[in-house]
Amino acid sequence: GNEREIGEAIRDSNVPRDQIFIVSKYYPTKGYEDALASFERTRSKLGVEFLDLYLIHWPGGGRKSRLGTWKAFEELYKSGKVRAIGVSNYLEDHINEIQNDESLHIMPMVNQCEFHLRNQYCELKAFCKYRGIAFMSYMPFGGESAPLLSNEKVADIARKINKSPAQVILRWIRNQGIICIPKTSSKERLLENSDIDFVLSDEDNHTFFGMDESYHYDWDPNSVSSL
């Protein structure tokens, strides 16, 4: 990974630690002990005392491994080494197994999923909201080449209200109370992506909601067994 490089960049930046939000992920294929050891390796490479958010990267590895990993995450949270713990690409069954295990006591605080106009996860969003789990979108513009930025319907709405395609997509996502992490290496795009203080019309929202087709640019977590 790039943890050492990120740690060096944080130290070289001279930005106070309380102004930096650090997130890392763990692959849950080996369970409890490996999760704890992996966290310490990550923390050491980053050169920090704590992480702001630690996520289970995906629900692979089987039920026993997932539950063992979550037990380790709970311990890290209780010890103060992690400020918040969560999951990524978890569906309802994967979250329910945490809730139904009597040895576990903390529900995920975040569920990060591939969420965009073509994959809106309506039922999963409602499920997480009901349980107090913050929903986070990755890949909000589609795949690696951001194909949704050139989508005709998105472009039409963007032109109509004099905004960029990225801005109208991000506004639609934020309207739903969803955390969004658009990827960019451009300072100008970063500033543009944060400038979304405007309103989408009911007609525009209706158009966007109508684009859902449960389409994954990445991979479908339905392919991961809950056993």
Secondary structure, DSSP 8 states (H G I E B T S, - for coil): --HHHHHHHHHHHT--GGG---EEEE-TTS-HHHHHHHHHHHHHHHT-S-BSEEEE--S-S-HHHHHHHHHHHHHHHHTTSBS-EEEES--HHHHHHHHT-TT-----SEEEEE-BTTB--HHHHHHHHHTT-EEEEESTT-STT-GGGG-HHHHHHHHHTT--HHHHHHHHHHHTT-EE----S-HHHHHHHH---S---HHHHHHHHTT-----SS--GGGS---
